Amino acid sequence: MIDTVATHHAGRERSENRYLVMLRKLLRHKIGMTGLVIILVIIVCAALAPVLAPYDPAEIDYESMMTPPSWAHLLGTDEIGRDILSRLIYGAQVSLKVVFVSIFLSLVIGGAIGLVSGYAGGRTDNIIMRFMDALLAFPMLILALGIIAVLGPNLMNAILALAIVNVPGFARLVRGQTLSIRELDFVQAARSIGASDIRVMARHVWPSVAGNVIVYASLRASAVLIVESSLAFLGLGAEPPTPTWGQMLATSMEYWSAWWLSVFPGLAIFLAALALNFFGDGVRDVMDVRLSD
């Protein structure tokens, strides 16, 4: 038994070294690093919005309404004279907040549900997974719309809705991994020396599934961004005058001749979603042992 536990500790040390190797591989992954650089640029712009934005995003200037890109307003102005560049920079704060907070909540809640379901097994597993299957039966956007219709349209409810719709995916992933890991020798050894179920799940099972969960989270981030933009487009995200990319696109639909109203917010959503996809692909390639050299 002591040898089994010692072997497990040695395995954990090898796992830590493996993560360092993966980090070095990620730094050499061109697609993944391209995505990471774009994401970091967006994060920096959002964090330094008060410094980088040339105007107040809510400042109305009736003398500059519907101005095309110029030196005074690099990306033009909207229907009431607000600077598009400033609104895009501040809009990045909203999009990043929604994506990262909702993914984090989904990971925590879905991971906990998956751990309990897979570790407990039996009737508990069946009940939990049937409920998760019921949630998965709805398309992501439709389910989010239904939740917001019940809770009311605002930013926090949009975050909560996006977190809820992503919980089943995390739960099923963690549950599947837990079902196989709970039968391994090091888990059985921990049980035999009197470790509680909570300790076994937290100290032995979760570290073994965390890598796959991180990969899944990185891949889901772009989908969350698209759905968040869709909700904002429908007026179900942050309330005006808070700028959001999807809301800016919705406004542009009324002014087809002003091409800059739709092109720049659309480009921001495209680049952010593409960067998140690139980074997610890079993390997946690095952590998938089947793709290792």
Number of C-alpha atoms within 10 A of each C-alpha: 13 9 9 15 16 12 14 18 13 12 13 15 11 12 14 12 12 13 14 12 13 18 15 12 18 21 15 13 18 14 18 24 18 18 23 21 13 18 21 13 12 20 16 15 19 23 15 14 22 15 10 15 19 16 17 14 23 16 14 16 14 11 9 18 16 20 22 19 15 10 8 13 19 15 20 24 27 24 19 16 20 24 30 27 22 24 27 24 27 25 25 24 20 19 24 18 15 26 22 18 16 25 24 14 18 24 25 16 19 26 25 19 23 29 29 21 25 26 25 16 16 10 10 13 18 13 12 19 20 11 11 21 13 10 18 16 9 13 10 18 19 12 18 25 21 13 19 23 13 9 14 15 20 16 21 17 20 26 24 19 23 31 26 21 23 25 25 26 23 26 27 22 19 28 27 16 21 24 18 12 20 19 11 11 15 22 20 17 18 20 14 11 10 10 15 12 14 13 14 20 20 14 14 18 24 20 12 18 19 15 15 17 21 17 20 19 19 21 20 19 22 23 19 25 23 19 20 29 25 20 23 26 18 15 16 23 27 25 14 11 11 15 24 26 27 30 25 23 22 19 15 20 13 11 15 11 10 18 13 21 26 19 13 19 24 16 12 18 21 15 16 22 20 17 24 25 22 25 29 25 20 27 26 21 19 25 22 14 9 8 9 10 5
